Amino acid sequence: MAEPQRVYAATYQKKYKLSQAQPDNAMRLKWATGDGMTQKAGMELYLAKGHEGFTKTR
């Protein structure tokens, strides 16, 4: 999962005019399996937990 390292890199932050506070407050989601490998009930649970966590941080 390389994306967080790219976001924290000084060159990336400079290119997109990001402050250090912005990546520190970012939410990261890595979907490694795709929805085709997850049963519907499990997927609904994952989405509900993700939504719950997202609304707590806003």
PDBQT receptor file of N, H, CA, C and O in Angstrom, charges set to zero:
ATOM      1  N   MET A   1       0.849  -1.174   0.000  1.00  0.00    +0.000 N 
ATOM      2  CA  MET A   1       0.000   0.000   0.000  1.00  0.00    +0.000 C 
ATOM      3  C   MET A   1       0.894   1.236   0.000  1.00  0.00    +0.000 C 
ATOM      4  O   MET A   1       1.274   1.732   1.060  1.00  0.00    +0.000 OA
ATOM      5  N   ALA A   2       1.216   1.712  -1.147  1.00  0.00    +0.000 N 
ATOM      6  H   ALA A   2       0.908   1.309  -2.008  1.00  0.00    +0.000 HD
ATOM      7  CA  ALA A   2       2.196   2.798  -1.281  1.00  0.00    +0.000 C 
ATOM      8  C   ALA A   2       1.598   4.193  -1.180  1.00  0.00    +0.000 C 
ATOM      9  O   ALA A   2       2.336   5.150  -0.947  1.00  0.00    +0.000 OA
ATOM     10  N   GLU A   3       0.312   4.340  -1.342  1.00  0.00    +0.000 N 
ATOM     11  H   GLU A   3      -0.288   3.562  -1.530  1.00  0.00    +0.000 HD
ATOM     12  CA  GLU A   3      -0.285   5.679  -1.416  1.00  0.00    +0.000 C 
ATOM     13  C   GLU A   3       0.004   6.569  -0.206  1.00  0.00    +0.000 C 
ATOM     14  O   GLU A   3       0.347   7.733  -0.411  1.00  0.00    +0.000 OA
ATOM     15  N   PRO A   4      -0.110   6.099   1.046  1.00  0.00    +0.000 N 
ATOM     16  CA  PRO A   4       0.212   6.993   2.167  1.00  0.00    +0.000 C 
ATOM     17  C   PRO A   4       1.635   7.542   2.109  1.00  0.00    +0.000 C 
ATOM     18  O   PRO A   4       1.867   8.700   2.457  1.00  0.00    +0.000 OA
ATOM     19  N   GLN A   5       2.586   6.722   1.673  1.00  0.00    +0.000 N 
ATOM     20  H   GLN A   5       2.397   5.782   1.390  1.00  0.00    +0.000 HD
ATOM     21  CA  GLN A   5       3.957   7.205   1.571  1.00  0.00    +0.000 C 
ATOM     22  C   GLN A   5       4.065   8.311   0.521  1.00  0.00    +0.000 C 
ATOM     23  O   GLN A   5       4.813   9.271   0.702  1.00  0.00    +0.000 OA
ATOM     24  N   ARG A   6       3.324   8.176  -0.567  1.00  0.00    +0.000 N 
ATOM     25  H   ARG A   6       2.717   7.395  -0.714  1.00  0.00    +0.000 HD
ATOM     26  CA  ARG A   6       3.339   9.216  -1.604  1.00  0.00    +0.000 C 
ATOM     27  C   ARG A   6       2.748  10.516  -1.080  1.00  0.00    +0.000 C 
ATOM     28  O   ARG A   6       3.279  11.591  -1.356  1.00  0.00    +0.000 OA
ATOM     29  N   VAL A   7       1.658  10.432  -0.330  1.00  0.00    +0.000 N 
ATOM     30  H   VAL A   7       1.227   9.558  -0.106  1.00  0.00    +0.000 HD
ATOM     31  CA  VAL A   7       0.996  11.630   0.194  1.00  0.00    +0.000 C 
ATOM     32  C   VAL A   7       1.894  12.348   1.193  1.00  0.00    +0.000 C 
ATOM     33  O   VAL A   7       1.902  13.578   1.238  1.00  0.00    +0.000 OA
ATOM     34  N   TYR A   8       2.644  11.605   1.988  1.00  0.00    +0.000 N 
ATOM     35  H   TYR A   8       2.637  10.605   1.951  1.00  0.00    +0.000 HD
ATOM     36  CA  TYR A   8       3.521  12.225   2.983  1.00  0.00    +0.000 C 
ATOM     37  C   TYR A   8       4.829  12.742   2.384  1.00  0.00    +0.000 C 
ATOM     38  O   TYR A   8       5.555  13.481   3.048  1.00  0.00    +0.000 OA
ATOM     39  N   ALA A   9       5.135  12.374   1.161  1.00  0.00    +0.000 N 
ATOM     40  H   ALA A   9       4.545  11.773   0.621  1.00  0.00    +0.000 HD
ATOM     41  CA  ALA A   9       6.373  12.842   0.529  1.00  0.00    +0.000 C 
ATOM     42  C   ALA A   9       6.302  14.350   0.295  1.00  0.00    +0.000 C 
ATOM     43  O   ALA A   9       5.277  14.874  -0.142  1.00  0.00    +0.000 OA
ATOM     44  N   ALA A  10       7.393  15.030   0.588  1.00  0.00    +0.000 N 
ATOM     45  H   ALA A  10       8.226  14.604   0.942  1.00  0.00    +0.000 HD
ATOM     46  CA  ALA A  10       7.435  16.491   0.460  1.00  0.00    +0.000 C 
ATOM     47  C   ALA A  10       7.135  16.939  -0.968  1.00  0.00    +0.000 C 
ATOM     48  O   ALA A  10       6.473  17.958  -1.165  1.00  0.00    +0.000 OA
ATOM     49  N   THR A  11       7.609  16.194  -1.963  1.00  0.00    +0.000 N 
ATOM     50  H   THR A  11       8.147  15.366  -1.803  1.00  0.00    +0.000 HD
ATOM     51  CA  THR A  11       7.372  16.602  -3.355  1.00  0.00    +0.000 C 
ATOM     52  C   THR A  11       5.890  16.541  -3.709  1.00  0.00    +0.000 C 
ATOM     53  O   THR A  11       5.390  17.407  -4.426  1.00  0.00    +0.000 OA
ATOM     54  N   TYR A  12       5.189  15.534  -3.217  1.00  0.00    +0.000 N 
ATOM     55  H   TYR A  12       5.596  14.830  -2.634  1.00  0.00    +0.000 HD
ATOM     56  CA  TYR A  12       3.748  15.410  -3.463  1.00  0.00    +0.000 C 
ATOM     57  C   TYR A  12       3.007  16.552  -2.778  1.00  0.00    +0.000 C 
ATOM     58  O   TYR A  12       2.132  17.177  -3.376  1.00  0.00    +0.000 OA
ATOM     59  N   GLN A  13       3.362  16.822  -1.519  1.00  0.00    +0.000 N 
ATOM     60  H   GLN A  13       4.073  16.314  -1.033  1.00  0.00    +0.000 HD
ATOM     61  CA  GLN A  13       2.694  17.892  -0.778  1.00  0.00    +0.000 C 
ATOM     62  C   GLN A  13       2.919  19.240  -1.445  1.00  0.00    +0.000 C 
ATOM     63  O   GLN A  13       2.009  20.065  -1.514  1.00  0.00    +0.000 OA
ATOM     64  N   LYS A  14       4.126  19.458  -1.933  1.00  0.00    +0.000 N 
ATOM     65  H   LYS A  14       4.866  18.787  -1.877  1.00  0.00    +0.000 HD
ATOM     66  CA  LYS A  14       4.429  20.722  -2.606  1.00  0.00    +0.000 C 
ATOM     67  C   LYS A  14       3.645  20.828  -3.917  1.00  0.00    +0.000 C 
ATOM     68  O   LYS A  14       3.075  21.876  -4.220  1.00  0.00    +0.000 OA
ATOM     69  N   LYS A  15       3.618  19.749  -4.686  1.00  0.00    +0.000 N 
ATOM     70  H   LYS A  15       4.081  18.897  -4.440  1.00  0.00    +0.000 HD
ATOM     71  CA  LYS A  15       2.926  19.748  -5.977  1.00  0.00    +0.000 C 
ATOM     72  C   LYS A  15       1.447  20.083  -5.820  1.00  0.00    +0.000 C 
ATOM     73  O   LYS A  15       0.898  20.839  -6.622  1.00  0.00    +0.000 OA
ATOM     74  N   TYR A  16       0.794  19.530  -4.796  1.00  0.00    +0.000 N 
ATOM     75  H   TYR A  16       1.239  18.916  -4.145  1.00  0.00    +0.000 HD
ATOM     76  CA  TYR A  16      -0.641  19.730  -4.604  1.00  0.00    +0.000 C 
ATOM     77  C   TYR A  16      -0.964  20.766  -3.521  1.00  0.00    +0.000 C 
ATOM     78  O   TYR A  16      -2.110  20.898  -3.093  1.00  0.00    +0.000 OA
ATOM     79  N   LYS A  17       0.068  21.496  -3.090  1.00  0.00    +0.000 N 
ATOM     80  H   LYS A  17       0.999  21.389  -3.438  1.00  0.00    +0.000 HD
ATOM     81  CA  LYS A  17      -0.087  22.577  -2.102  1.00  0.00    +0.000 C 
ATOM     82  C   LYS A  17      -0.814  22.100  -0.839  1.00  0.00    +0.000 C 
ATOM     83  O   LYS A  17      -1.789  22.704  -0.391  1.00  0.00    +0.000 OA
ATOM     84  N   LEU A  18      -0.310  21.004  -0.288  1.00  0.00    +0.000 N 
ATOM     85  H   LEU A  18       0.482  20.513  -0.652  1.00  0.00    +0.000 HD
ATOM     86  CA  LEU A  18      -0.875  20.443   0.937  1.00  0.00    +0.000 C 
ATOM     87  C   LEU A  18      -0.036  20.860   2.134  1.00  0.00    +0.000 C 
ATOM     88  O   LEU A  18       1.187  20.959   2.045  1.00  0.00    +0.000 OA
ATOM     89  N   SER A  19      -0.699  21.100   3.243  1.00  0.00    +0.000 N 
ATOM     90  H   SER A  19      -1.694  21.020   3.316  1.00  0.00    +0.000 HD
ATOM     91  CA  SER A  19       0.022  21.314   4.495  1.00  0.00    +0.000 C 
ATOM     92  C   SER A  19       0.152  19.965   5.190  1.00  0.00    +0.000 C 
ATOM     93  O   SER A  19      -0.526  19.010   4.812  1.00  0.00    +0.000 OA
ATOM     94  N   GLN A  20       1.008  19.873   6.192  1.00  0.00    +0.000 N 
ATOM     95  H   GLN A  20       1.559  20.649   6.498  1.00  0.00    +0.000 HD
ATOM     96  CA  GLN A  20       1.166  18.615   6.927  1.00  0.00    +0.000 C 
ATOM     97  C   GLN A  20      -0.127  18.239   7.641  1.00  0.00    +0.000 C 
ATOM     98  O   GLN A  20      -0.410  17.053   7.811  1.00  0.00    +0.000 OA
ATOM     99  N   ALA A  21      -0.918  19.224   8.061  1.00  0.00    +0.000 N 
ATOM    100  H   ALA A  21      -0.689  20.187   7.922  1.00  0.00    +0.000 HD
ATOM    101  CA  ALA A  21      -2.165  18.938   8.776  1.00  0.00    +0.000 C 
ATOM    102  C   ALA A  21      -3.171  18.215   7.886  1.00  0.00    +0.000 C 
ATOM    103  O   ALA A  21      -3.950  17.402   8.384  1.00  0.00    +0.000 OA
ATOM    104  N   GLN A  22      -3.173  18.486   6.605  1.00  0.00    +0.000 N 
ATOM    105  H   GLN A  22      -2.540  19.147   6.202  1.00  0.00    +0.000 HD
ATOM    106  CA  GLN A  22      -4.147  17.840   5.725  1.00  0.00    +0.000 C 
ATOM    107  C   GLN A  22      -3.939  16.327   5.654  1.00  0.00    +0.000 C 
ATOM    108  O   GLN A  22      -4.899  15.590   5.877  1.00  0.00    +0.000 OA
ATOM    109  N   PRO A  23      -2.740  15.824   5.356  1.00  0.00    +0.000 N 
ATOM    110  CA  PRO A  23      -2.578  14.364   5.367  1.00  0.00    +0.000 C 
ATOM    111  C   PRO A  23      -2.792  13.752   6.754  1.00  0.00    +0.000 C 
ATOM    112  O   PRO A  23      -3.273  12.623   6.858  1.00  0.00    +0.000 OA
ATOM    113  N   ASP A  24      -2.443  14.475   7.815  1.00  0.00    +0.000 N 
ATOM    114  H   ASP A  24      -2.052  15.392   7.731  1.00  0.00    +0.000 HD
ATOM    115  CA  ASP A  24      -2.635  13.941   9.162  1.00  0.00    +0.000 C 
ATOM    116  C   ASP A  24      -4.112  13.738   9.475  1.00  0.00    +0.000 C 
ATOM    117  O   ASP A  24      -4.456  12.876  10.283  1.00  0.00    +0.000 OA
ATOM    118  N   ASN A  25      -4.986  14.513   8.853  1.00  0.00    +0.000 N 
ATOM    119  H   ASN A  25      -4.707  15.213   8.196  1.00  0.00    +0.000 HD
ATOM    120  CA  ASN A  25      -6.423  14.410   9.097  1.00  0.00    +0.000 C 
ATOM    121  C   ASN A  25      -7.151  13.622   8.013  1.00  0.00    +0.000 C 
ATOM    122  O   ASN A  25      -8.381  13.568   8.011  1.00  0.00    +0.000 OA
ATOM    123  N   ALA A  26      -6.418  13.018   7.103  1.00  0.00    +0.000 N 
ATOM    124  H   ALA A  26      -5.419  13.062   7.105  1.00  0.00    +0.000 HD
ATOM    125  CA  ALA A  26      -7.034  12.303   5.982  1.00  0.00    +0.000 C 
ATOM    126  C   ALA A  26      -7.509  10.919   6.403  1.00  0.00    +0.000 C 
ATOM    127  O   ALA A  26      -6.964  10.313   7.325  1.00  0.00    +0.000 OA
ATOM    128  N   MET A  27      -8.520  10.437   5.720  1.00  0.00    +0.000 N 
ATOM    129  H   MET A  27      -8.963  10.929   4.970  1.00  0.00    +0.000 HD
ATOM    130  CA  MET A  27      -8.981   9.072   5.917  1.00  0.00    +0.000 C 
ATOM    131  C   MET A  27      -8.452   8.244   4.751  1.00  0.00    +0.000 C 
ATOM    132  O   MET A  27      -8.516   8.676   3.600  1.00  0.00    +0.000 OA
ATOM    133  N   ARG A  28      -7.935   7.069   5.043  1.00  0.00    +0.000 N 
ATOM    134  H   ARG A  28      -7.882   6.718   5.978  1.00  0.00    +0.000 HD
ATOM    135  CA  ARG A  28      -7.407   6.193   4.006  1.00  0.00    +0.000 C 
ATOM    136  C   ARG A  28      -8.213   4.907   3.963  1.00  0.00    +0.000 C 
ATOM    137  O   ARG A  28      -8.535   4.322   4.997  1.00  0.00    +0.000 OA
ATOM    138  N   LEU A  29      -8.528   4.487   2.776  1.00  0.00    +0.000 N 
ATOM    139  H   LEU A  29      -8.267   4.962   1.936  1.00  0.00    +0.000 HD
ATOM    140  CA  LEU A  29      -9.274   3.254   2.593  1.00  0.00    +0.000 C 
ATOM    141  C   LEU A  29      -8.574   2.428   1.527  1.00  0.00    +0.000 C 
ATOM    142  O   LEU A  29      -8.374   2.889   0.404  1.00  0.00    +0.000 OA
ATOM    143  N   LYS A  30      -8.212   1.232   1.877  1.00  0.00    +0.000 N 
ATOM    144  H   LYS A  30      -8.374   0.858   2.790  1.00  0.00    +0.000 HD
ATOM    145  CA  LYS A  30      -7.563   0.324   0.923  1.00  0.00    +0.000 C 
ATOM    146  C   LYS A  30      -8.496  -0.853   0.699  1.00  0.00    +0.000 C 
ATOM    147  O   LYS A  30      -8.775  -1.619   1.622  1.00  0.00    +0.000 OA
ATOM    148  N   TRP A  31      -8.973  -0.992  -0.517  1.00  0.00    +0.000 N 
ATOM    149  H   TRP A  31      -8.746  -0.369  -1.266  1.00  0.00    +0.000 HD
ATOM    150  CA  TRP A  31      -9.872  -2.087  -0.852  1.00  0.00    +0.000 C 
ATOM    151  C   TRP A  31      -9.067  -3.111  -1.632  1.00  0.00    +0.000 C 
ATOM    152  O   TRP A  31      -8.894  -2.978  -2.844  1.00  0.00    +0.000 OA
ATOM    153  N   ALA A  32      -8.576  -4.126  -0.948  1.00  0.00    +0.000 N 
ATOM    154  H   ALA A  32      -8.716  -4.234   0.036  1.00  0.00    +0.000 HD
ATOM    155  CA  ALA A  32      -7.644  -5.064  -1.559  1.00  0.00    +0.000 C 
ATOM    156  C   ALA A  32      -8.327  -6.214  -2.293  1.00  0.00    +0.000 C 
ATOM    157  O   ALA A  32      -7.786  -6.706  -3.284  1.00  0.00    +0.000 OA
ATOM    158  N   THR A  33      -9.491  -6.655  -1.841  1.00  0.00    +0.000 N 
ATOM    159  H   THR A  33      -9.931  -6.256  -1.036  1.00  0.00    +0.000 HD
ATOM    160  CA  THR A  33     -10.104  -7.839  -2.438  1.00  0.00    +0.000 C 
ATOM    161  C   THR A  33     -11.102  -7.509  -3.526  1.00  0.00    +0.000 C 
ATOM    162  O   THR A  33     -11.353  -8.335  -4.404  1.00  0.00    +0.000 OA
ATOM    163  N   GLY A  34     -11.665  -6.340  -3.488  1.00  0.00    +0.000 N 
ATOM    164  H   GLY A  34     -11.462  -5.669  -2.775  1.00  0.00    +0.000 HD
ATOM    165  CA  GLY A  34     -12.754  -6.028  -4.410  1.00  0.00    +0.000 C 
ATOM    166  C   GLY A  34     -14.032  -6.667  -3.914  1.00  0.00    +0.000 C 
ATOM    167  O   GLY A  34     -13.997  -7.588  -3.099  1.00  0.00    +0.000 OA
ATOM    168  N   ASP A  35     -15.140  -6.188  -4.397  1.00  0.00    +0.000 N 
ATOM    169  H   ASP A  35     -15.168  -5.440  -5.059  1.00  0.00    +0.000 HD
ATOM    170  CA  ASP A  35     -16.407  -6.685  -3.864  1.00  0.00    +0.000 C 
ATOM    171  C   ASP A  35     -16.785  -8.067  -4.379  1.00  0.00    +0.000 C 
ATOM    172  O   ASP A  35     -17.665  -8.709  -3.805  1.00  0.00    +0.000 OA
ATOM    173  N   GLY A  36     -16.154  -8.536  -5.432  1.00  0.00    +0.000 N 
ATOM    174  H   GLY A  36     -15.440  -8.014  -5.898  1.00  0.00    +0.000 HD
ATOM    175  CA  GLY A  36     -16.492  -9.839  -5.985  1.00  0.00    +0.000 C 
ATOM    176  C   GLY A  36     -16.106 -11.001  -5.090  1.00  0.00    +0.000 C 
ATOM    177  O   GLY A  36     -16.617 -12.106  -5.270  1.00  0.00    +0.000 OA
ATOM    178  N   MET A  37     -15.221 -10.782  -4.135  1.00  0.00    +0.000 N 
ATOM    179  H   MET A  37     -14.806  -9.884  -3.989  1.00  0.00    +0.000 HD
ATOM    180  CA  MET A  37     -14.754 -11.855  -3.266  1.00  0.00    +0.000 C 
ATOM    181  C   MET A  37     -15.383 -11.793  -1.874  1.00  0.00    +0.000 C 
ATOM    182  O   MET A  37     -15.036 -12.592  -1.004  1.00  0.00    +0.000 OA
ATOM    183  N   THR A  38     -16.292 -10.866  -1.660  1.00  0.00    +0.000 N 
ATOM    184  H   THR A  38     -16.575 -10.218  -2.367  1.00  0.00    +0.000 HD
ATOM    185  CA  THR A  38     -16.911 -10.689  -0.352  1.00  0.00    +0.000 C 
ATOM    186  C   THR A  38     -18.399 -10.985  -0.463  1.00  0.00    +0.000 C 
ATOM    187  O   THR A  38     -19.065 -10.504  -1.380  1.00  0.00    +0.000 OA
ATOM    188  N   GLN A  39     -18.928 -11.785   0.477  1.00  0.00    +0.000 N 
ATOM    189  H   GLN A  39     -18.387 -12.176   1.222  1.00  0.00    +0.000 HD
ATOM    190  CA  GLN A  39     -20.355 -12.079   0.468  1.00  0.00    +0.000 C 
ATOM    191  C   GLN A  39     -21.139 -10.807   0.780  1.00  0.00    +0.000 C 
ATOM    192  O   GLN A  39     -20.633  -9.909   1.454  1.00  0.00    +0.000 OA
ATOM    193  N   LYS A  40     -22.374 -10.734   0.289  1.00  0.00    +0.000 N 
ATOM    194  H   LYS A  40     -22.785 -11.463  -0.258  1.00  0.00    +0.000 HD
ATOM    195  CA  LYS A  40     -23.188  -9.528   0.418  1.00  0.00    +0.000 C 
ATOM    196  C   LYS A  40     -23.350  -9.096   1.876  1.00  0.00    +0.000 C 
ATOM    197  O   LYS A  40     -23.200  -7.913   2.181  1.00  0.00    +0.000 OA
ATOM    198  N   ALA A  41     -23.651 -10.023   2.775  1.00  0.00    +0.000 N 
ATOM    199  H   ALA A  41     -23.773 -10.984   2.527  1.00  0.00    +0.000 HD
ATOM    200  CA  ALA A  41     -23.837  -9.665   4.187  1.00  0.00    +0.000 C 
ATOM    201  C   ALA A  41     -22.551  -9.088   4.775  1.00  0.00    +0.000 C 
ATOM    202  O   ALA A  41     -22.592  -8.116   5.529  1.00  0.00    +0.000 OA
ATOM    203  N   GLY A  42     -21.429  -9.676   4.436  1.00  0.00    +0.000 N 
ATOM    204  H   GLY A  42     -21.395 -10.465   3.823  1.00  0.00    +0.000 HD
ATOM    205  CA  GLY A  42     -20.149  -9.167   4.914  1.00  0.00    +0.000 C 
ATOM    206  C   GLY A  42     -19.852  -7.791   4.356  1.00  0.00    +0.000 C 
ATOM    207  O   GLY A  42     -19.359  -6.920   5.072  1.00  0.00    +0.000 OA
ATOM    208  N   MET A  43     -20.149  -7.590   3.081  1.00  0.00    +0.000 N 
ATOM    209  H   MET A  43     -20.549  -8.297   2.499  1.00  0.00    +0.000 HD
ATOM    210  CA  MET A  43     -19.918  -6.299   2.445  1.00  0.00    +0.000 C 
ATOM    211  C   MET A  43     -20.759  -5.215   3.118  1.00  0.00    +0.000 C 
ATOM    212  O   MET A  43     -20.264  -4.116   3.368  1.00  0.00    +0.000 OA
ATOM    213  N   GLU A  44     -22.012  -5.512   3.410  1.00  0.00    +0.000 N 
ATOM    214  H   GLU A  44     -22.414  -6.405   3.206  1.00  0.00    +0.000 HD
ATOM    215  CA  GLU A  44     -22.882  -4.530   4.067  1.00  0.00    +0.000 C 
ATOM    216  C   GLU A  44     -22.341  -4.167   5.450  1.00  0.00    +0.000 C 
ATOM    217  O   GLU A  44     -22.411  -3.006   5.855  1.00  0.00    +0.000 OA
ATOM    218  N   LEU A  45     -21.811  -5.133   6.167  1.00  0.00    +0.000 N 
ATOM    219  H   LEU A  45     -21.754  -6.076   5.838  1.00  0.00    +0.000 HD
ATOM    220  CA  LEU A  45     -21.222  -4.873   7.478  1.00  0.00    +0.000 C 
ATOM    221  C   LEU A  45     -19.989  -3.984   7.344  1.00  0.00    +0.000 C 
ATOM    222  O   LEU A  45     -19.834  -3.029   8.105  1.00  0.00    +0.000 OA
ATOM    223  N   TYR A  46     -19.117  -4.282   6.395  1.00  0.00    +0.000 N 
ATOM    224  H   TYR A  46     -19.243  -5.058   5.777  1.00  0.00    +0.000 HD
ATOM    225  CA  TYR A  46     -17.918  -3.463   6.177  1.00  0.00    +0.000 C 
ATOM    226  C   TYR A  46     -18.289  -2.027   5.832  1.00  0.00    +0.000 C 
ATOM    227  O   TYR A  46     -17.695  -1.082   6.353  1.00  0.00    +0.000 OA
ATOM    228  N   LEU A  47     -19.272  -1.868   4.954  1.00  0.00    +0.000 N 
ATOM    229  H   LEU A  47     -19.755  -2.635   4.532  1.00  0.00    +0.000 HD
ATOM    230  CA  LEU A  47     -19.686  -0.524   4.554  1.00  0.00    +0.000 C 
ATOM    231  C   LEU A  47     -20.299   0.243   5.721  1.00  0.00    +0.000 C 
ATOM    232  O   LEU A  47     -20.054   1.439   5.875  1.00  0.00    +0.000 OA
ATOM    233  N   ALA A  48     -21.094  -0.439   6.542  1.00  0.00    +0.000 N 
ATOM    234  H   ALA A  48     -21.293  -1.411   6.417  1.00  0.00    +0.000 HD
ATOM    235  CA  ALA A  48     -21.702   0.216   7.704  1.00  0.00    +0.000 C 
ATOM    236  C   ALA A  48     -20.635   0.666   8.697  1.00  0.00    +0.000 C 
ATOM    237  O   ALA A  48     -20.706   1.777   9.223  1.00  0.00    +0.000 OA
ATOM    238  N   LYS A  49     -19.647  -0.189   8.955  1.00  0.00    +0.000 N 
ATOM    239  H   LYS A  49     -19.589  -1.091   8.528  1.00  0.00    +0.000 HD
ATOM    240  CA  LYS A  49     -18.569   0.185   9.875  1.00  0.00    +0.000 C 
ATOM    241  C   LYS A  49     -17.756   1.349   9.317  1.00  0.00    +0.000 C 
ATOM    242  O   LYS A  49     -17.376   2.255  10.060  1.00  0.00    +0.000 OA
ATOM    243  N   GLY A  50     -17.493   1.330   8.034  1.00  0.00    +0.000 N 
ATOM    244  H   GLY A  50     -17.801   0.595   7.431  1.00  0.00    +0.000 HD
ATOM    245  CA  GLY A  50     -16.759   2.427   7.412  1.00  0.00    +0.000 C 
ATOM    246  C   GLY A  50     -17.527   3.730   7.498  1.00  0.00    +0.000 C 
ATOM    247  O   GLY A  50     -16.951   4.782   7.778  1.00  0.00    +0.000 OA
ATOM    248  N   HIS A  51     -18.827   3.660   7.256  1.00  0.00    +0.000 N 
ATOM    249  H   HIS A  51     -19.295   2.806   7.028  1.00  0.00    +0.000 HD
ATOM    250  CA  HIS A  51     -19.661   4.864   7.333  1.00  0.00    +0.000 C 
ATOM    251  C   HIS A  51     -19.702   5.389   8.767  1.00  0.00    +0.000 C 
ATOM    252  O   HIS A  51     -19.639   6.597   8.994  1.00  0.00    +0.000 OA
ATOM    253  N   GLU A  52     -19.806   4.482   9.726  1.00  0.00    +0.000 N 
ATOM    254  H   GLU A  52     -19.857   3.501   9.542  1.00  0.00    +0.000 HD
ATOM    255  CA  GLU A  52     -19.825   4.877  11.141  1.00  0.00    +0.000 C 
ATOM    256  C   GLU A  52     -18.531   5.597  11.511  1.00  0.00    +0.000 C 
ATOM    257  O   GLU A  52     -18.566   6.645  12.156  1.00  0.00    +0.000 OA
ATOM    258  N   GLY A  53     -17.405   5.047  11.112  1.00  0.00    +0.000 N 
ATOM    259  H   GLY A  53     -17.376   4.196  10.588  1.00  0.00    +0.000 HD
ATOM    260  CA  GLY A  53     -16.119   5.679  11.398  1.00  0.00    +0.000 C 
ATOM    261  C   GLY A  53     -15.977   7.019  10.706  1.00  0.00    +0.000 C 
ATOM    262  O   GLY A  53     -15.410   7.955  11.269  1.00  0.00    +0.000 OA
ATOM    263  N   PHE A  54     -16.491   7.116   9.489  1.00  0.00    +0.000 N 
ATOM    264  H   PHE A  54     -16.952   6.356   9.032  1.00  0.00    +0.000 HD
ATOM    265  CA  PHE A  54     -16.404   8.366   8.731  1.00  0.00    +0.000 C 
ATOM    266  C   PHE A  54     -17.229   9.458   9.403  1.00  0.00    +0.000 C 
ATOM    267  O   PHE A  54     -16.768  10.593   9.524  1.00  0.00    +0.000 OA
ATOM    268  N   THR A  55     -18.445   9.127   9.843  1.00  0.00    +0.000 N 
ATOM    269  H   THR A  55     -18.819   8.204   9.745  1.00  0.00    +0.000 HD
ATOM    270  CA  THR A  55     -19.301  10.155  10.441  1.00  0.00    +0.000 C 
ATOM    271  C   THR A  55     -18.784  10.589  11.810  1.00  0.00    +0.000 C 
ATOM    272  O   THR A  55     -19.042  11.719  12.224  1.00  0.00    +0.000 OA
ATOM    273  N   LYS A  56     -18.067   9.731  12.516  1.00  0.00    +0.000 N 
ATOM    274  H   LYS A  56     -17.857   8.813  12.179  1.00  0.00    +0.000 HD
ATOM    275  CA  LYS A  56     -17.490  10.113  13.816  1.00  0.00    +0.000 C 
ATOM    276  C   LYS A  56     -16.371  11.131  13.654  1.00  0.00    +0.000 C 
ATOM    277  O   LYS A  56     -16.129  11.932  14.556  1.00  0.00    +0.000 OA
ATOM    278  N   THR A  57     -15.686  11.108  12.514  1.00  0.00    +0.000 N 
ATOM    279  H   THR A  57     -15.882  10.457  11.781  1.00  0.00    +0.000 HD
ATOM    280  CA  THR A  57     -14.555  12.017  12.313  1.00  0.00    +0.000 C 
ATOM    281  C   THR A  57     -14.982  13.348  11.722  1.00  0.00    +0.000 C 
ATOM    282  O   THR A  57     -14.154  14.254  11.621  1.00  0.00    +0.000 OA
ATOM    283  N   ARG A  58     -16.204  13.502  11.339  1.00  0.00    +0.000 N 
ATOM    284  H   ARG A  58     -16.877  12.766  11.422  1.00  0.00    +0.000 HD
ATOM    285  CA  ARG A  58     -16.668  14.761  10.722  1.00  0.00    +0.000 C 
ATOM    286  C   ARG A  58     -17.342  15.654  11.707  1.00  0.00    +0.000 C 
ATOM    287  O   ARG A  58     -17.786  16.745  11.348  1.00  0.00    +0.000 OA
TER     288      ARG A  58
